[in-house]
Amino acid sequence: MKIQWNLILGLIFALIVAIFAVINVDPVRVNYLFGEAQWPLILVIIGSVLMGGLIVGSVGLFRLYVIQRKLKALQKENDRLKGIAGDKEALPVNDAAQDGVQDSGSIHEERETRM
């Protein structure tokens, strides 16, 4: 559902930018570091939106990459800790088994004393 809302909001934003760009078709002077040029305002607006989208997308991909690396490291740490916990769980099971033998022996002794 979240993806659908993002898509709808993206399409609405694109429609607003397109309408705004089509309304503004007058030529404008764009100053570069090395010179200047005349461009239709529609191209400047659309170019600015596309550059903004590329920058936001690049930052998003970088953050996703960092989060995936962190997730992978945490999964390895989790597996390592599960292995350690599994080794420690094996010991109490053996102790519990011995306690069970002792308990059954004590139960047997209690039965003999009652009789």
C-alpha distances in whole Angstrom, upper triangle without the diagonal:
4,5,5,6,9,10,11,12,14,15,17,18,20,21,23,24,26,27,29,30,32,33,35,37,40,42,42,43,42,44,43,45,48,48,46,45,44,40,39,36,33,34,34,31,29,30,29,26,26,28,25,22,24,25,22,21,24,24,20,21,24,22,20,24,25,23,23,27,27,24,27,30,28,28,31,33,31,33,36,36,35,38,40,39,39,43,44,42,45,48,47,46,50,51,50,51,55,54,54,57,59,57,58,62,62,61,64,66,65,66,69,70,69,72
4,5,5,6,9,10,11,12,14,15,16,18,20,21,22,24,26,27,28,30,32,33,35,38,39,39,41,39,41,40,42,44,45,43,42,41,38,36,34,31,31,31,28,26,28,27,23,23,25,22,19,21,22,19,18,21,20,17,18,21,19,17,21,22,20,21,24,24,22,25,28,26,26,30,31,29,31,34,34,34,37,39,38,39,42,43,42,44,47,46,46,50,51,50,52,55,54,54,57,59,58,59,62,62,62,64,67,66,67,70,71,70,72
4,5,5,6,9,10,10,12,14,15,16,18,20,21,22,24,26,27,28,30,31,33,36,37,37,39,37,39,38,40,42,43,41,40,39,36,34,32,29,29,29,26,24,25,25,21,21,23,20,17,19,20,17,16,19,19,15,17,20,18,16,20,22,20,20,24,24,22,25,28,27,26,30,31,30,32,35,35,35,37,40,39,40,43,44,43,45,48,48,48,51,52,51,53,56,56,56,59,61,59,61,64,64,63,66,69,68,69,72,73,72,74
4,5,5,6,9,10,11,12,14,15,16,18,20,21,23,24,25,27,29,30,32,36,37,37,39,37,40,39,41,44,44,42,40,39,36,34,31,28,29,29,26,24,26,25,21,21,24,22,19,21,22,19,18,22,22,18,20,23,22,20,23,25,23,24,27,28,26,28,31,30,30,34,35,34,35,38,39,38,41,43,42,43,46,47,46,48,51,51,51,54,55,54,56,59,59,58,61,63,62,63,66,67,66,68,71,70,71,74,75,74,76
4,5,5,6,8,10,10,12,14,15,16,18,20,21,22,24,26,27,29,31,34,36,35,38,36,38,38,40,43,42,41,39,38,35,33,30,27,28,28,25,23,25,24,20,21,23,20,18,21,22,18,18,21,21,18,20,23,22,20,24,25,23,24,28,28,27,29,32,31,31,35,36,34,36,39,39,39,42,44,43,44,47,48,47,50,52,52,52,55,56,55,57,60,59,59,62,64,63,64,67,67,67,69,72,71,72,75,76,75,77
4,5,5,6,9,10,10,12,14,15,16,18,20,21,22,24,26,27,29,32,33,33,35,33,35,35,37,39,39,37,36,35,32,30,28,25,25,25,22,20,22,21,17,17,19,17,14,17,18,15,14,18,17,15,17,20,18,17,21,23,21,22,25,26,25,27,30,29,30,33,34,33,35,38,38,38,41,43,42,43,47,47,47,49,52,51,52,55,56,55,57,60,60,60,63,64,63,65,68,68,67,70,72,72,73,76,77,76,78
4,5,5,6,9,10,10,12,14,15,16,18,20,21,22,24,26,27,31,32,32,34,32,35,34,37,39,39,37,35,34,31,29,27,24,24,24,21,19,21,20,17,16,19,17,14,17,18,16,15,18,19,16,18,21,20,19,22,24,23,24,27,28,27,29,32,32,32,35,36,35,37,40,40,40,43,45,45,45,49,50,49,51,54,54,54,57,58,57,59,62,62,62,65,67,65,67,70,70,70,72,75,74,75,78,79,78,81
4,5,5,6,9,10,11,12,14,15,17,18,20,21,23,25,27,30,32,32,34,33,35,35,38,40,40,37,36,34,31,29,26,23,24,25,21,19,22,21,17,18,21,19,16,19,21,18,18,21,22,19,21,24,23,22,26,28,26,27,31,31,30,32,35,35,35,38,39,38,40,43,43,43,46,48,47,48,51,52,51,54,57,56,56,59,61,60,61,65,64,64,67,69,67,69,72,72,71,74,77,76,76,80,81,80,82
4,5,5,6,9,10,11,12,14,15,16,18,20,21,23,25,28,30,30,32,30,33,33,35,38,37,35,34,32,29,27,24,22,23,22,19,18,20,19,15,16,19,16,14,17,19,16,16,20,20,18,20,23,22,21,25,26,25,26,30,30,29,32,34,34,34,38,39,38,40,43,43,43,46,48,47,48,52,52,51,54,57,56,56,60,61,60,62,65,64,64,68,69,68,69,73,73,72,75,77,76,77,80,81,80,83
4,5,5,6,9,10,11,12,14,15,16,18,20,21,23,26,27,27,29,28,30,30,33,35,34,32,31,30,26,24,22,19,20,20,16,15,17,16,12,13,15,13,11,14,16,13,13,17,18,16,18,21,20,20,23,25,24,25,28,29,29,31,34,33,34,37,38,38,40,42,43,43,46,48,47,48,51,52,52,54,57,57,57,60,62,61,62,66,65,65,68,70,69,70,74,74,73,76,78,77,78,82,83,82,84
4,5,5,6,9,10,10,12,14,15,16,18,20,22,25,27,27,30,28,31,31,34,36,35,33,31,29,26,24,21,18,19,20,17,14,17,17,13,14,17,16,13,16,19,16,16,20,21,19,21,24,24,23,26,28,28,28,32,33,32,34,37,37,37,40,41,41,43,45,46,46,49,51,50,51,54,55,55,57,60,60,60,63,64,63,65,68,68,68,71,73,71,73,76,76,76,78,81,80,81,84,85,84,87
4,5,5,6,9,10,11,12,14,15,17,19,21,24,26,26,29,28,31,31,34,36,35,33,31,29,26,23,21,18,19,20,16,15,18,17,14,15,18,17,15,18,20,18,18,22,22,21,23,26,26,25,28,30,29,31,34,34,34,36,39,39,39,42,43,43,45,47,48,48,51,53,52,53,56,57,56,59,62,61,61,65,66,65,67,70,69,69,73,74,73,74,78,78,77,80,82,81,82,85,86,85,88
4,5,5,6,9,10,11,12,14,16,17,19,22,24,24,26,25,27,28,31,33,32,30,28,27,23,21,18,16,17,17,13,12,15,14,10,12,15,13,12,15,17,15,16,19,20,19,21,24,23,24,27,28,28,29,32,33,33,35,37,37,38,41,42,42,44,47,47,47,50,52,52,53,56,57,56,59,61,61,61,65,66,65,67,70,69,70,73,74,73,75,78,78,77,80,82,82,83,86,87,86,88
4,5,5,6,9,10,10,12,14,15,17,20,22,22,25,23,26,27,30,31,31,28,26,25,21,19,16,13,14,15,12,10,13,13,9,10,14,13,11,14,16,15,15,19,20,19,21,24,24,24,27,29,29,30,33,34,34,36,38,38,39,42,43,43,45,48,48,49,51,53,53,54,57,58,58,60,63,63,63,66,67,67,68,71,71,71,74,76,75,76,80,80,79,82,84,84,85,88,89,88,90
4,5,5,6,8,10,11,12,14,16,20,22,22,25,25,28,29,32,34,32,30,27,25,22,19,17,14,15,16,13,12,15,15,12,14,17,16,15,18,20,19,19,23,24,23,25,28,28,28,31,33,32,33,36,37,37,39,42,42,42,45,47,46,48,51,51,52,54,56,56,57,60,61,60,63,66,65,65,69,70,69,71,74,74,74,77,78,77,79,82,82,81,84,87,86,87,90,91,90,92
4,5,5,6,8,10,11,13,15,18,20,21,24,23,26,27,30,33,31,28,26,24,21,18,15,13,15,15,12,11,15,14,11,14,17,15,15,18,20,19,20,23,24,23,26,28,28,28,31,33,33,34,37,38,38,40,42,42,43,46,47,47,49,52,52,52,55,57,57,58,61,62,61,64,66,66,66,70,71,70,72,75,75,75,78,79,78,80,83,83,82,85,87,86,88,91,92,91,93
4,6,5,6,9,10,11,13,16,18,18,20,20,23,24,27,29,27,25,23,21,17,15,12,10,11,12,8,8,11,11,8,11,14,13,12,16,17,17,18,21,22,22,24,26,27,27,30,32,32,33,36,37,37,39,41,42,43,45,47,47,49,51,52,52,55,57,56,58,61,61,61,64,66,66,67,70,71,70,72,75,75,75,78,80,79,80,84,84,83,86,88,87,89,92,93,92,94
4,5,5,6,9,10,11,15,17,18,21,20,24,25,28,30,28,25,23,20,17,14,12,9,11,12,9,8,12,12,10,12,15,15,14,17,19,19,20,23,24,24,26,28,29,29,32,34,34,35,38,39,39,41,44,44,45,47,49,49,51,53,54,54,57,59,59,60,63,64,63,66,69,69,69,72,73,72,74,77,77,77,80,82,81,82,86,86,85,88,90,90,91,94,95,94,96
4,5,5,6,9,11,14,17,18,21,22,25,27,30,32,30,26,24,21,18,15,12,10,13,14,11,11,15,15,13,15,18,18,18,21,23,22,23,26,27,27,29,32,32,32,35,37,37,38,41,42,42,44,47,47,48,50,52,52,53,56,57,57,60,61,61,62,65,66,66,68,71,71,71,74,76,75,77,80,79,79,83,84,83,85,88,88,87,90,92,91,92,96,96,96,98
4,6,5,6,9,12,15,15,19,19,22,24,27,29,27,24,22,19,16,13,10,8,11,12,8,10,13,13,12,15,17,16,17,20,21,21,23,25,26,26,29,31,31,32,35,36,36,38,41,41,42,44,46,47,48,50,51,52,54,56,56,57,60,61,61,63,66,66,66,69,71,71,72,75,76,75,77,80,80,80,83,85,83,85,88,88,88,91,93,92,93,96,97,96,99
4,5,5,7,10,12,13,16,16,20,21,25,26,24,21,19,16,13,10,7,5,8,9,6,7,10,11,10,13,15,15,16,19,20,21,22,24,26,26,28,30,31,32,34,36,36,38,40,41,42,44,46,47,48,50,51,52,54,56,57,57,60,62,62,63,66,67,67,69,72,72,72,75,77,76,78,81,81,81,84,85,84,86,89,89,89,92,94,93,94,98,98,98,100
4,5,6,10,12,14,18,18,22,24,28,29,26,23,20,17,14,10,9,6,10,11,10,10,13,14,14,16,18,19,19,22,24,24,25,27,29,29,31,33,34,35,37,39,39,41,43,44,45,47,49,50,50,53,54,55,56,59,60,60,63,64,64,66,69,70,69,72,74,74,75,78,79,78,80,83,83,83,86,88,87,88,92,92,91,94,96,96,97,100,101,100,102
4,6,9,12,14,18,19,22,25,28,29,27,23,21,18,15,11,9,8,12,13,11,12,16,16,16,18,20,21,21,24,26,26,27,30,31,31,33,35,36,37,39,41,41,43,45,46,47,49,51,52,53,55,56,57,59,61,62,62,65,66,66,68,71,71,71,74,76,76,77,80,81,80,82,85,85,85,88,90,89,90,93,93,93,96,98,97,98,102,102,102,104
4,6,9,10,14,15,19,21,25,26,23,20,17,14,12,8,6,6,10,10,9,11,14,14,14,17,19,19,20,23,24,25,26,29,30,30,32,34,35,36,39,40,41,42,45,46,46,49,50,51,52,55,56,56,58,61,61,62,65,66,66,68,71,71,71,74,76,76,77,80,81,81,83,85,85,86,89,90,89,91,94,94,94,97,99,98,99,102,103,102,105
4,6,9,13,14,18,20,24,25,22,18,15,12,9,6,5,5,8,10,10,11,14,15,16,17,19,20,22,24,25,26,27,29,31,32,34,35,37,38,40,41,42,44,46,47,48,50,52,53,54,56,57,58,60,62,63,64,66,68,68,69,72,73,73,76,78,78,79,82,83,83,84,87,87,87,91,92,91,93,96,96,96,99,101,100,101,104,105,105,107
4,6,10,13,16,19,23,23,20,16,14,10,8,6,6,8,10,11,12,14,15,16,18,20,21,22,24,25,27,28,30,31,33,34,36,37,39,40,42,43,44,46,48,49,50,52,54,55,56,58,59,60,62,64,65,66,68,70,70,72,74,75,75,78,80,81,81,84,85,85,87,90,90,90,93,94,94,95,98,98,98,101,103,102,104,107,108,107,110
4,7,9,13,16,19,20,16,13,10,6,5,4,6,9,9,10,12,14,14,15,18,19,20,21,24,25,26,28,29,30,32,34,35,36,38,39,41,42,44,45,47,48,50,51,53,54,56,58,59,60,62,63,65,66,68,69,70,71,74,75,75,78,80,80,81,84,85,85,87,90,90,90,93,95,94,96,99,99,99,102,103,103,104,107,108,108,110
4,6,10,13,16,17,14,10,8,5,5,6,6,10,10,9,11,14,14,14,17,18,18,20,22,23,24,26,28,29,30,32,34,35,36,38,39,41,42,44,45,47,48,50,51,53,54,56,57,58,60,62,63,64,66,68,68,70,72,73,74,76,78,79,80,83,84,84,86,88,88,89,92,93,92,94,97,97,97,100,102,102,103,106,107,107,109
4,6,10,13,14,10,7,6,5,6,9,9,13,12,10,13,16,15,15,18,19,19,20,23,24,24,26,28,29,30,32,34,34,36,38,39,40,42,44,45,46,48,50,51,52,54,56,57,58,60,62,63,64,66,67,68,70,72,73,74,76,78,79,80,83,84,84,86,88,88,89,92,93,93,95,98,98,98,101,103,102,104,107,107,107,110
4,6,10,11,9,5,5,6,7,10,10,13,11,9,12,14,12,12,16,17,16,18,21,21,21,23,25,25,27,29,30,31,33,35,36,37,39,41,42,43,45,46,48,49,51,52,53,55,57,58,59,61,63,64,65,67,69,70,71,73,75,76,77,79,80,81,83,85,85,86,89,90,90,92,94,95,95,98,99,99,101,104,104,104,107
4,7,8,6,4,7,9,10,13,13,16,15,12,15,17,15,14,18,19,17,19,22,22,21,24,26,26,27,30,31,31,33,35,36,37,39,41,41,43,45,46,47,49,51,52,53,55,57,58,59,61,63,64,65,67,69,70,71,73,75,76,77,79,80,81,83,85,85,86,89,90,90,92,95,95,95,98,100,99,101,104,104,105,107
4,5,5,5,8,11,12,15,15,18,15,13,16,18,15,14,18,18,16,18,21,20,20,23,25,24,25,28,29,29,31,33,34,35,37,39,39,41,43,44,45,47,49,50,51,53,54,55,57,59,60,61,63,64,66,67,68,71,73,74,75,77,78,79,81,83,83,84,87,88,88,90,93,93,93,96,98,98,99,102,103,103,106
4,6,8,11,15,16,19,19,21,19,16,19,21,18,17,21,21,18,20,23,22,21,24,26,25,26,29,30,29,31,34,34,34,37,39,39,40,43,44,44,46,49,49,50,52,54,55,56,58,60,61,62,64,66,67,68,70,72,73,74,77,78,78,81,83,83,84,87,88,88,90,92,93,93,96,97,97,99,102,102,103,106
4,7,10,14,16,19,20,22,20,18,21,22,19,19,23,22,20,22,25,24,23,27,28,27,28,31,32,31,34,36,36,37,40,41,41,43,45,46,47,49,51,52,53,55,56,57,59,61,62,63,65,66,68,69,71,73,75,76,77,79,80,81,83,85,85,87,89,90,91,93,95,95,96,99,100,100,102,105,105,106,108
4,7,11,13,17,18,20,18,16,20,21,18,19,22,22,20,23,26,25,24,28,29,28,30,33,33,33,36,38,38,39,42,43,43,45,47,48,49,51,53,54,55,57,59,60,61,63,64,66,67,69,70,72,73,75,77,78,79,81,83,83,85,87,88,89,91,93,93,95,97,97,98,101,102,102,104,107,107,108,110
4,7,10,13,14,17,15,13,17,19,16,17,20,21,19,21,24,24,24,27,29,28,30,32,33,33,36,38,38,39,42,43,44,45,47,49,50,52,53,55,56,57,59,60,62,63,65,66,68,69,71,72,73,75,78,78,79,82,83,83,85,88,88,89,92,93,93,95,97,98,98,101,102,102,104,107,107,108,110
4,6,10,12,14,12,11,15,17,15,16,19,20,19,21,24,23,24,27,28,28,30,32,33,34,36,38,38,40,42,43,44,46,48,49,50,52,54,55,56,58,60,61,62,64,66,67,68,70,72,73,74,76,78,79,80,82,84,84,86,88,89,89,92,93,93,95,98,98,98,101,103,103,104,107,108,108,110
4,7,9,12,11,10,14,15,14,16,19,19,19,21,24,24,25,27,29,29,31,33,34,35,37,39,40,41,43,44,46,47,49,50,52,53,55,56,58,59,61,62,64,65,67,68,69,71,73,74,75,77,79,80,81,83,85,85,87,89,89,90,93,94,94,96,98,99,99,102,104,103,105,108,108,108,111
4,6,8,7,7,10,12,11,13,15,16,16,19,21,21,22,25,26,27,28,30,31,33,35,36,37,39,41,42,43,45,46,48,49,51,52,54,55,56,58,60,61,62,64,66,67,68,70,72,72,74,77,77,78,81,82,82,84,87,87,87,90,92,91,93,96,96,96,99,101,100,102,105,106,105,108
4,5,6,7,9,10,11,13,15,16,17,19,20,21,23,25,26,27,29,30,32,33,35,36,38,39,41,42,44,45,47,48,50,51,52,54,56,57,58,60,61,62,65,66,67,68,71,72,72,74,77,77,78,81,82,82,84,87,87,87,90,91,91,93,95,96,96,98,100,100,101,104,105,105,107
4,5,5,6,9,10,10,12,14,15,16,18,20,21,22,24,26,27,28,30,31,33,34,36,38,39,40,42,43,44,46,48,49,50,52,54,55,56,58,59,60,63,64,65,66,69,70,70,72,75,75,76,79,80,80,82,84,84,85,88,89,88,90,93,93,93,96,98,97,99,102,103,102,105
4,6,5,6,8,10,11,12,14,15,17,18,20,21,22,24,26,27,28,30,32,33,34,36,37,39,41,42,43,45,47,48,49,51,52,53,55,57,58,59,61,63,63,64,67,68,68,71,73,73,74,77,78,78,80,82,82,83,86,87,87,88,91,91,91,94,96,95,97,100,101,100,103
4,5,5,6,8,10,10,12,14,15,16,18,20,21,22,24,25,26,28,30,31,32,34,36,37,39,40,41,43,45,46,47,49,51,51,53,55,56,57,59,61,62,63,65,66,67,69,72,72,73,75,77,77,78,81,81,82,85,86,86,87,90,90,90,93,95,95,96,99,100,100,102
4,6,5,6,9,10,10,12,14,15,16,18,20,21,22,24,25,27,28,30,31,33,34,36,37,39,40,42,44,45,46,48,49,50,52,54,55,56,58,60,60,62,64,65,66,68,71,71,72,75,76,76,78,80,80,81,84,85,85,86,89,89,89,92,94,94,95,98,99,99,101
4,5,5,6,9,10,11,12,14,15,16,18,20,21,22,24,26,27,28,30,32,33,34,36,38,39,40,42,43,44,47,48,49,51,52,53,54,57,58,59,60,63,64,64,66,69,69,70,73,74,73,76,78,78,79,82,83,82,84,87,87,87,90,92,91,93,96,96,96,99
4,5,5,6,9,10,10,12,14,15,16,18,20,21,22,24,26,27,28,30,31,32,34,36,37,38,41,42,43,45,46,47,49,51,52,53,55,57,57,58,61,62,62,64,67,67,68,71,72,72,74,76,76,77,80,81,81,82,85,86,85,88,90,90,91,94,95,95,97
4,5,5,6,9,10,10,12,14,15,16,18,20,21,22,24,25,27,29,30,31,33,35,36,37,39,40,41,43,45,46,48,49,51,52,54,55,56,57,60,61,61,64,66,67,67,70,71,71,73,76,76,76,79,81,80,82,85,85,85,88,90,90,91,94,95,95,97
4,5,5,6,9,10,11,12,14,15,17,18,20,21,23,24,26,27,29,30,32,33,34,36,38,39,40,42,44,44,46,48,49,50,52,54,55,56,59,59,60,62,65,65,66,69,70,70,72,74,74,75,78,79,79,81,83,84,84,86,88,88,89,92,93,93,95
4,6,5,6,9,10,10,12,14,15,16,18,20,21,22,24,26,27,28,30,31,32,34,36,37,38,40,42,42,44,46,47,48,50,52,52,54,57,57,58,60,63,63,63,66,68,67,69,72,72,72,75,77,76,78,81,81,81,84,86,85,87,90,90,90,93
4,5,5,6,9,10,10,12,14,15,16,18,20,21,22,24,25,26,28,30,31,32,35,36,37,39,40,41,43,45,46,47,49,51,51,52,55,56,56,59,61,62,62,65,67,66,68,71,71,71,74,76,75,77,80,80,80,83,85,85,86,89,90,90,92
4,5,5,6,9,10,10,12,14,15,16,18,20,21,23,24,26,27,29,30,31,33,35,36,38,39,40,42,44,45,46,48,50,50,52,54,55,56,58,60,61,62,64,66,66,68,70,70,71,74,75,75,77,79,80,80,83,85,84,86,89,89,90,92
4,5,5,6,8,10,11,12,14,15,17,18,20,21,23,24,26,27,28,30,32,33,34,36,38,38,40,42,43,44,46,48,49,50,53,53,54,56,59,59,60,63,64,64,66,68,68,69,72,73,73,75,77,78,78,80,82,82,83,86,87,87,90
4,5,5,6,8,10,10,12,14,15,16,18,20,21,22,24,26,26,28,30,31,32,34,36,36,38,40,41,42,44,46,47,48,51,52,52,54,57,57,58,61,62,62,64,66,66,67,70,71,71,72,75,76,75,78,80,80,81,84,85,85,87
4,6,5,6,9,10,10,12,14,15,16,18,20,21,22,24,25,27,29,30,31,33,35,35,37,39,40,41,43,45,46,47,49,51,51,53,56,56,57,60,61,61,63,66,66,66,69,71,70,72,75,75,75,78,80,80,81,84,85,85,87
4,5,5,6,9,10,11,12,14,15,17,18,20,21,23,24,26,27,29,30,32,33,34,36,38,39,40,42,44,45,46,48,49,50,52,55,55,56,59,60,60,62,65,65,65,68,70,69,71,74,74,74,77,79,79,80,83,84,84,86
4,5,5,6,9,10,11,12,14,15,16,18,20,21,22,24,26,27,28,30,31,32,34,36,37,38,40,42,42,44,46,47,48,50,53,53,54,57,58,58,60,62,62,63,66,67,67,69,71,72,72,74,76,76,77,80,81,81,84
4,5,5,6,9,10,10,12,14,15,16,18,20,21,22,24,25,26,29,30,31,32,34,36,37,39,40,41,42,45,46,46,49,51,52,52,55,56,56,58,61,61,61,64,66,65,67,70,70,70,73,75,75,76,79,80,80,82
4,5,5,6,9,10,11,12,14,15,17,18,20,21,23,24,26,27,29,30,32,33,35,36,38,39,40,42,44,45,46,48,50,51,52,54,56,56,58,60,61,61,64,65,65,67,70,70,70,73,75,75,76,79,80,80,83
4,5,5,6,9,10,11,12,14,15,17,18,20,21,23,24,26,27,28,30,32,33,34,36,38,38,40,42,43,44,46,48,49,50,53,54,54,56,58,59,59,62,64,63,65,68,68,68,71,73,73,74,77,78,78,81
4,5,5,6,9,10,10,12,14,15,16,18,20,21,22,24,26,26,28,30,31,32,34,36,36,38,40,41,42,44,47,47,48,51,52,52,54,56,56,57,60,61,61,63,65,66,66,69,71,70,72,75,75,76,78
4,5,5,6,9,10,10,12,14,15,16,18,20,21,23,24,25,27,29,30,31,33,35,35,37,39,40,41,43,45,46,47,49,51,51,53,55,56,56,59,61,60,62,65,65,65,68,70,70,71,74,75,75,78
4,5,5,6,9,10,11,12,14,15,17,18,20,21,23,24,26,27,29,30,32,33,34,36,38,39,40,42,44,45,46,49,50,50,52,55,55,56,58,60,60,62,64,65,65,68,69,69,71,74,75,75,77
4,5,5,6,9,10,11,12,14,15,16,18,20,21,22,24,26,27,28,30,31,32,34,36,37,38,40,42,43,44,47,48,48,50,52,52,53,56,57,57,59,62,62,62,65,67,67,68,71,72,72,75
4,5,5,6,9,10,10,12,14,15,16,18,20,20,22,24,25,26,28,30,31,32,34,36,36,38,41,41,42,45,46,46,48,51,51,51,54,56,55,57,60,60,61,63,65,65,66,69,70,70,73
4,5,5,6,9,10,11,12,14,15,17,18,20,21,23,24,26,27,29,30,31,33,35,36,38,40,41,42,44,46,46,48,50,51,51,54,55,55,57,60,60,61,63,65,65,67,69,70,71,73
4,5,5,6,9,10,11,12,14,16,17,18,20,21,23,24,26,27,28,30,32,33,34,36,38,39,40,43,44,44,46,49,49,50,53,54,54,56,58,59,59,62,64,64,65,68,69,69,72
4,5,5,6,9,10,10,12,14,15,16,18,20,21,22,24,25,26,28,30,31,32,34,36,37,38,40,42,42,44,46,46,47,50,51,51,53,56,56,56,59,61,61,62,65,66,66,69
4,5,5,6,9,10,10,12,14,15,16,18,20,21,22,24,25,26,29,30,31,33,35,36,37,39,41,41,43,45,46,46,49,50,50,52,55,55,56,58,60,60,62,64,65,66,68
4,5,5,6,9,10,11,12,14,15,17,18,20,21,23,24,26,27,29,30,32,34,35,36,38,40,40,42,44,45,46,48,50,50,52,54,55,56,58,60,60,62,64,65,66,68
4,5,5,6,9,10,10,12,14,15,16,18,20,21,22,24,26,27,28,30,32,33,34,37,38,38,40,42,43,44,46,48,48,50,52,53,53,56,57,58,59,62,63,63,66
4,5,5,6,9,10,10,12,14,15,16,18,20,20,22,24,25,26,28,30,31,32,35,36,36,38,40,41,42,44,46,46,47,50,51,51,54,55,55,57,60,61,61,63
4,5,5,6,9,10,11,12,14,15,17,19,20,21,23,24,25,27,29,31,31,34,35,36,37,40,40,41,44,45,45,47,49,50,51,53,55,55,57,59,60,61,63
4,5,5,6,9,10,11,12,14,15,17,18,20,21,23,24,26,28,29,30,32,34,35,36,38,39,40,43,44,44,46,48,49,50,52,54,54,56,58,59,60,62
4,5,5,6,9,10,10,12,14,15,16,18,20,21,22,24,26,27,28,30,32,32,34,36,37,38,40,42,42,44,46,47,47,50,51,52,53,56,57,57,60
4,5,5,6,9,10,10,12,14,15,16,18,20,20,22,25,26,26,29,30,31,32,35,35,36,39,40,40,42,44,45,46,48,50,50,52,54,55,56,58
4,5,5,6,9,10,11,12,14,15,17,19,20,21,23,25,26,28,29,30,32,34,35,36,38,40,40,42,44,45,46,48,50,50,52,54,55,56,58
4,5,5,6,9,10,11,12,14,15,17,18,20,22,23,24,26,28,28,30,32,33,34,37,38,38,40,42,43,44,46,48,48,50,52,53,54,57
4,5,5,6,9,10,10,12,14,15,16,18,20,21,22,24,26,26,28,30,31,32,34,36,36,38,40,41,41,44,46,46,48,50,51,52,54
4,5,5,6,9,10,10,12,14,15,16,19,20,21,23,25,25,27,29,30,31,33,35,35,37,39,40,41,43,45,45,47,49,50,51,53
4,5,5,6,9,10,11,13,14,16,18,19,20,22,24,25,26,28,29,31,33,34,35,37,38,39,40,43,44,45,47,49,50,51,53
4,5,5,6,8,10,10,12,14,16,17,18,20,22,22,24,26,27,28,31,32,32,34,36,37,38,40,42,42,44,46,47,48,51
4,5,5,6,9,10,10,12,14,15,16,19,20,21,22,24,25,26,29,30,30,32,34,35,36,38,40,40,42,44,45,46,48
4,5,5,6,9,10,11,13,15,16,17,19,20,21,24,25,26,28,29,30,32,34,35,36,38,40,40,42,44,45,46,48
4,5,5,6,9,10,11,13,15,16,18,19,21,22,23,25,27,28,29,31,33,33,35,37,38,39,41,43,44,45,47
4,5,5,6,9,10,11,12,15,16,16,18,20,21,22,25,26,26,28,30,31,32,34,36,36,38,40,41,42,45
4,5,5,6,9,10,11,13,15,15,17,19,20,21,23,25,25,27,29,30,31,33,35,36,37,39,40,41,43
4,5,5,7,10,10,11,13,15,16,18,19,20,22,24,25,26,28,29,31,32,34,35,37,38,40,41,43
4,5,5,7,9,10,11,13,15,16,17,19,21,22,23,25,26,27,29,31,32,33,35,37,38,39,41
4,5,6,6,9,10,11,12,15,15,16,19,20,21,22,24,25,26,28,30,31,32,35,36,37,39
4,6,5,7,9,10,11,13,14,15,17,19,20,21,23,24,26,27,29,30,32,33,35,36,38
4,5,5,6,9,10,11,12,14,16,17,18,20,21,22,24,26,27,28,30,32,33,35,36
4,5,5,6,8,10,10,12,14,15,16,18,19,20,22,24,25,26,28,30,31,32,34
4,5,5,6,9,10,10,12,14,15,16,18,20,20,22,24,25,26,28,30,31,33
4,5,5,6,9,10,11,12,14,15,17,18,20,21,23,24,26,27,29,30,32
4,5,5,6,9,10,10,12,14,15,16,18,20,21,22,24,26,27,28,30
4,5,5,6,9,10,10,12,14,15,16,18,19,20,22,24,25,26,28
4,5,5,6,9,10,11,12,14,15,16,18,20,21,23,24,26,27
4,5,5,6,8,10,11,12,14,15,16,18,20,21,23,24,26
4,5,5,6,8,10,10,12,14,15,16,18,20,21,22,24
4,5,5,6,8,10,10,12,14,15,16,18,20,21,23
4,5,5,6,9,10,10,12,14,15,17,18,20,21
4,5,5,6,8,10,10,12,14,15,16,18,20
4,5,5,6,8,10,10,12,14,15,16,18
4,5,5,6,9,10,10,12,14,15,17
4,5,5,6,9,10,11,12,14,16
4,5,5,6,9,10,10,12,14
4,5,5,6,9,10,11,13
4,5,5,6,9,10,11
4,5,5,6,9,10
4,5,5,6,9
4,5,5,6
4,5,5
4,5
4
